[in-house]
Amino acid sequence: MVRASLRDLRGPSRCARRRLLGRFHGIAAKDVSGSFDLERLLAKLEYMLVKAVRLLVSETERVWSDSERAQRFCPRLRLRQFSMMFSGEAVRNASVEGDAMDIRLCEELVVLSESLSFRKASERLFLTQSTLSKHVAAAEREVGFRIFERSSQGVELTAGGRVLVEGLRQVVALYGSSLDRARACQAKADAVVRVAGPLLNPRIASVISEAALRVSHSQEAVFQLAMVETGVRDCPVKLMRREVDVAVGFWFDDDLPELHCEHLFSIPFGIACHATSPLATKSHLSFDDLANAHMISYPMQDREAYHAYVRKVRKRHGIDMPIEHLEPDTLCFPQTTDSVIFGVFFPDYVRFGGDIVTRPLDDCAERFEVCALCRADETRSAVLSLFDAIVAEARGQN
């Protein structure tokens, strides 16, 4: 491949190409024909390949130097980067050979301008003098002028170098202060554990608060607890969107490998109705009693999994009456004496009005499973400690 590329070139370097190809042939004839040292052969071939690529690039640069196509599609900097791809030194110094200086190179130039000594600057930067010298040379090639004047007397900034380094000093200082503020902000954010769930349910709220106290007292992790009330909304969606860190809510899907789930307890189906409703006076309540009831339920928004599960249960019990879903951001109350809120049993509905009665259904075969959920790839110790404590607390209360 290299030989064919070199043959296509035209120009004053024809002798150099011939010498290079001759050395390739010499290596092959000498080393491959008889016994040879594989490591030495590979080292020679690598050296010759680097030389070949550099020759190819230099010839291409020369041929295209005055071409508009060269300016548009093959700028000098990209050719230089391509020629260095095969050099081990280029790999080690890749961070300072790009289109723009990185923050590390800016810091090196600032330190050298303060020390005016490659030895002292390299000691401060924990670099070798040769590495620092190469970095400075790369920066000077990038900006197009000498930043430092070297002499036997020492190192001095040029006129352009003084202006450049003064600006870089502000950049380095701004980067450092911004990084410190960002890290402090992130540390504060990482210390907050967001827990979501139907927190108006006293049992769920108790499990979360007791678990948080347990973790706090054991000093397993230091964190701030942020509670997010979701009602019967689908908590797994919030977890996968990374809106919360832990959820204690209803689980309807066993095929979500992105989440880790632990069962806590179950809640039966139930109703909330007006105190004058015939259903409020029944001593035992079953799905058969709801066959002709005017059912209303929560809005569809953010509750797709919840409502899909309720539909399956209704279908299993032959309840064909349509269910009325309220509009988003609407409170779910029995609107008339014959209307019934159907779904998860929520005994604390009575706190919203004295004329509301809540009743569980006696059928224990149909229940809502309450689970603790977190992301499977979660690594924060505070989140994992709280999750384990929630599971232990719920199982201890069972």
C-alpha positions in Angstrom: 0.0 0.0 0.0 2.8 2.4 0.9 4.8 1.5 -2.1 1.9 2.1 -4.5 1.2 5.5 -2.9 4.8 6.6 -3.2 4.9 5.5 -6.8 2.0 7.9 -7.6 3.9 10.9 -6.4 5.9 13.2 -8.6 8.4 15.8 -7.6 12.0 16.4 -6.5 11.8 13.7 -3.8 12.1 10.8 -6.3 15.6 9.9 -5.0 14.2 9.8 -1.4 11.5 7.5 -2.6 13.9 5.2 -4.2 16.2 5.1 -1.2 13.1 4.4 1.0 11.9 1.6 -1.2 15.4 0.2 -1.4 15.6 0.0 2.4 12.2 -1.8 2.4 13.5 -4.4 -0.1 16.7 -4.7 1.9 14.9 -5.4 5.2 12.6 -8.0 3.5 15.5 -9.8 1.7 17.8 -9.8 4.7 15.4 -10.6 7.5 12.7 -12.8 5.9 15.0 -15.0 3.9 16.7 -16.5 6.9 16.6 -16.5 10.6 15.7 -13.1 12.0 14.8 -11.2 15.2 11.0 -10.5 15.0 11.1 -7.6 17.4 13.9 -5.9 15.5 12.1 -6.5 12.2 8.9 -4.9 13.6 10.8 -2.0 15.0 12.5 -1.3 11.6 9.2 -1.7 9.7 7.5 0.8 12.1 10.3 3.3 11.6 10.1 2.9 7.9 6.4 3.2 7.8 6.5 6.5 9.7 9.1 7.8 7.3 7.0 6.7 4.4 3.8 8.4 5.6 5.7 11.6 6.4 7.2 11.6 2.9 3.8 11.0 1.4 2.2 13.9 3.3 5.0 16.3 2.6 4.8 15.6 -1.1 1.0 16.0 -1.1 1.3 19.3 0.8 3.7 20.6 -1.8 1.6 19.5 -4.8 -1.5 21.0 -3.3 -0.1 24.0 -1.6 -1.5 26.5 -4.2 -4.7 24.6 -5.0 -8.1 25.9 -3.9 -9.1 22.3 -3.4 -6.2 21.8 -0.9 -7.4 24.8 1.1 -11.0 23.5 1.2 -10.5 19.8 1.7 -6.9 19.2 3.0 -5.7 22.0 5.2 -2.2 22.0 6.4 -3.0 21.3 10.0 -5.0 18.2 9.1 -2.2 16.9 7.0 0.2 17.4 9.9 -2.1 15.6 12.2 -2.4 12.7 9.7 1.4 12.4 9.4 1.7 12.2 13.2 -0.9 9.5 13.7 1.7 6.8 13.2 4.2 8.3 15.7 4.3 7.0 19.2 5.3 10.5 20.4 2.3 12.0 18.7 0.1 9.6 20.6 1.6 10.6 23.9 1.2 14.3 23.0 -2.1 14.0 21.2 -3.8 16.4 23.7 -1.6 19.3 22.7 -1.6 18.7 18.9 -5.3 19.5 18.2 -7.0 22.4 16.6 -7.1 24.3 19.9 -5.1 24.3 23.1 -6.6 22.2 25.9 -6.7 23.6 29.5 -3.6 21.5 30.5 -1.4 23.1 27.9 -2.7 26.6 28.9 -1.7 25.8 32.5 1.7 24.7 31.4 2.3 27.9 29.5 1.2 30.0 32.5 3.5 28.1 34.9 6.4 28.4 32.5 5.8 32.2 32.2 5.9 32.5 36.0 9.0 30.3 36.4 10.9 31.4 33.3 12.7 28.1 33.7 11.9 24.8 32.0 13.4 22.9 35.0 11.4 24.7 37.6 8.2 24.6 35.6 8.6 20.9 34.8 9.0 20.2 38.5 5.8 22.1 39.4 3.9 20.4 36.6 5.4 16.9 37.3 6.6 16.6 33.7 10.0 16.0 32.2 11.8 19.0 30.7 11.7 17.3 27.2 7.9 16.8 27.4 7.3 20.4 28.5 9.6 21.6 25.7 7.6 19.6 23.1 4.3 20.9 24.4 5.5 24.5 24.2 6.8 23.9 20.6 3.4 22.4 19.7 1.7 25.5 21.1 4.0 27.8 19.2 3.2 25.9 15.9 -0.4 26.4 16.6 -0.4 30.1 17.3 2.1 30.8 14.5 4.8 32.7 16.5 7.3 32.1 19.3 5.8 32.5 22.7 9.1 32.2 24.6 12.7 33.2 23.6 15.2 30.6 24.7 18.8 31.5 25.3 21.7 30.5 27.5 20.6 33.2 29.9 17.2 31.6 30.4 13.7 31.9 29.0 11.8 35.2 28.3 8.3 35.9 27.0 8.1 37.5 23.6 5.8 40.5 23.0 3.1 38.3 21.6 3.7 35.7 24.3 3.1 38.2 27.1 -0.3 39.1 25.6 -1.2 35.5 25.0 -0.2 34.2 28.4 -2.0 37.0 30.2 -5.2 35.9 28.5 -4.5 32.2 29.2 -3.9 33.0 32.9 -7.5 34.4 33.1 -8.8 31.3 31.2 -7.0 28.9 33.7 -8.3 30.9 36.7 -11.8 30.9 35.3 -11.7 27.2 34.5 -10.5 26.4 38.1 -13.1 28.5 39.8 -15.9 27.2 37.5 -14.8 23.6 38.2 -14.8 24.1 41.9 -18.3 25.6 41.8 -19.5 22.8 39.6 -18.1 20.1 41.8 -19.6 21.7 44.9 -23.0 22.0 43.1 -22.8 18.4 41.9 -21.8 17.2 45.4 -24.9 19.0 46.8 -27.1 17.4 44.1 -25.7 14.0 44.8 -26.5 14.3 48.5 -30.2 14.6 47.7 -32.2 11.4 47.3 -35.5 11.9 45.5 -38.2 9.4 46.5 -41.5 9.2 44.7 -44.7 7.4 45.4 -48.3 7.7 46.6 -47.2 9.4 49.8 -50.8 10.1 50.9 -51.0 6.4 51.7 -50.0 6.3 55.4 -48.3 2.9 55.1 -46.1 3.9 52.2 -45.2 7.2 53.8 -44.4 5.4 57.1 -42.1 2.9 55.4 -40.1 5.6 53.6 -39.7 7.9 56.7 -38.7 5.1 59.0 -36.2 3.8 56.5 -34.7 7.2 56.1 -34.3 7.5 59.9 -32.7 4.1 60.1 -30.1 5.0 57.5 -29.5 8.4 59.2 -29.0 6.8 62.6 -26.7 4.1 61.3 -24.6 6.7 59.5 -24.4 4.5 56.4 -24.8 7.5 54.2 -25.3 11.3 54.5 -28.1 12.6 52.3 -31.2 14.9 52.1 -34.5 13.3 51.5 -36.8 14.9 48.8 -40.3 13.4 48.7 -42.3 13.5 45.5 -46.0 12.8 45.7 -47.2 10.8 42.6 -50.5 9.4 43.6 -51.2 6.3 41.4 -49.0 7.6 38.6 -46.6 5.2 37.0 -43.4 5.5 39.0 -41.2 3.4 36.8 -41.4 6.0 34.0 -40.1 8.6 36.4 -37.2 6.4 37.4 -36.2 5.6 33.8 -36.4 9.4 33.0 -34.1 10.0 36.0 -36.6 12.3 37.5 -36.4 10.4 40.8 -33.9 8.0 42.4 -36.2 5.6 44.4 -39.8 4.9 43.9 -42.3 3.1 46.2 -45.3 2.5 44.1 -47.4 0.1 42.0 -45.6 -2.4 39.8 -47.4 -3.8 36.7 -44.6 -4.8 34.4 -42.1 -7.6 35.1 -40.1 -7.0 31.9 -38.1 -3.8 32.7 -34.4 -4.9 33.0 -33.4 -1.2 33.5 -35.0 -1.3 37.0 -34.4 -3.3 40.1 -37.6 -4.2 41.9 -38.4 -5.6 45.4 -41.9 -6.5 46.5 -43.1 -4.9 49.7 -46.8 -5.5 50.3 -50.2 -5.6 48.6 -53.2 -3.2 48.6 -56.7 -4.4 47.6 -59.0 -2.9 45.1 -61.6 -0.5 46.6 -64.1 2.2 45.9 -64.9 5.7 47.2 -68.5 6.7 46.9 -71.1 9.2 48.2 -72.4 8.4 51.7 -76.0 8.1 50.2 -74.9 5.5 47.6 -76.4 2.0 48.0 -72.8 0.6 47.9 -71.9 2.5 51.1 -74.4 0.4 53.2 -73.3 -3.1 52.0 -71.5 -5.2 54.6 -69.5 -7.1 52.0 -68.4 -5.7 48.7 -67.3 -7.7 45.6 -66.7 -7.1 41.9 -70.2 -8.4 41.2 -71.7 -5.4 43.1 -69.9 -3.1 40.7 -71.3 -4.6 37.4 -73.7 -1.7 36.7 -72.0 1.1 38.7 -71.1 4.4 37.1 -67.3 4.3 37.5 -65.0 7.2 37.3 -61.2 7.1 37.6 -58.0 9.1 37.4 -56.9 10.9 34.2 -55.1 8.8 31.7 -52.0 11.0 31.6 -49.0 9.4 33.3 -51.1 6.4 34.3 -51.1 4.1 31.2 -49.8 1.0 33.1 -52.1 1.6 36.0 -55.2 1.8 33.8 -54.1 -1.1 31.6 -54.0 -3.3 34.8 -57.4 -2.1 36.0 -58.9 -2.9 32.5 -57.5 -6.5 32.7 -59.1 -7.0 36.2 -62.4 -5.5 35.1 -62.4 -7.8 32.0 -61.7 -10.9 34.2 -64.7 -10.1 36.3 -67.0 -9.4 33.4 -67.5 -5.7 34.1 -68.5 -4.1 30.8 -69.7 -0.7 31.9 -67.4 2.0 30.5 -65.2 3.9 32.9 -65.1 7.7 32.8 -61.6 9.2 33.0 -61.3 12.7 34.4 -59.4 15.4 32.7 -55.7 16.1 33.6 -55.1 18.0 36.8 -58.7 17.2 38.0 -59.4 16.0 41.5 -61.0 12.5 41.5 -64.2 12.8 43.6 -67.6 11.1 43.3 -69.5 13.7 41.3 -73.0 12.3 41.9 -74.7 9.9 44.4 -74.5 7.0 41.9 -70.9 7.5 40.8 -68.1 5.4 42.2 -64.3 5.9 42.2 -62.9 2.5 41.3 -59.2 1.5 41.7 -56.7 1.1 44.5 -58.2 1.2 48.0 -57.5 4.5 49.6 -59.1 4.8 53.0 -57.9 8.4 53.6 -60.3 9.7 50.9 -62.6 10.6 53.8 -60.2 13.4 54.8 -61.3 15.3 51.6 -64.9 15.5 52.6 -67.4 14.2 55.2 -69.9 12.8 52.7 -67.4 10.3 51.2 -67.2 6.6 52.2 -64.4 4.3 51.2 -64.7 0.5 51.1 -62.3 -2.3 50.1 -63.3 -5.2 47.9 -63.4 -8.5 49.6 -61.8 -10.4 46.7 -58.2 -10.8 47.8 -57.2 -12.5 44.6 -57.0 -9.1 42.8 -54.6 -6.8 44.4 -52.1 -4.0 43.7 -48.5 -4.9 44.3 -46.5 -2.2 46.0 -42.8 -2.4 45.2 -39.6 -0.6 45.9 -37.9 0.4 42.7 -34.5 1.9 41.7 -32.4 1.9 38.5 -30.4 -1.3 38.0 -27.3 0.7 37.2 -27.5 2.9 40.3 -24.2 3.3 42.1 -24.7 6.1 44.7 -24.3 4.7 48.2 -27.0 7.0 49.6 -29.6 5.7 47.1 -28.7 2.1 47.6 -28.7 2.4 51.4 -32.1 4.0 51.5 -33.5 1.4 49.0 -32.3 -1.5 51.2 -33.6 0.2 54.3 -37.1 0.6 52.7 -37.2 -3.0 51.8 -36.1 -4.1 55.3 -38.6 -1.7 57.0 -41.6 -2.9 54.8 -40.8 -6.5 55.4 -40.4 -5.9 59.1 -43.9 -4.3 59.3 -45.5 -7.3 57.5 
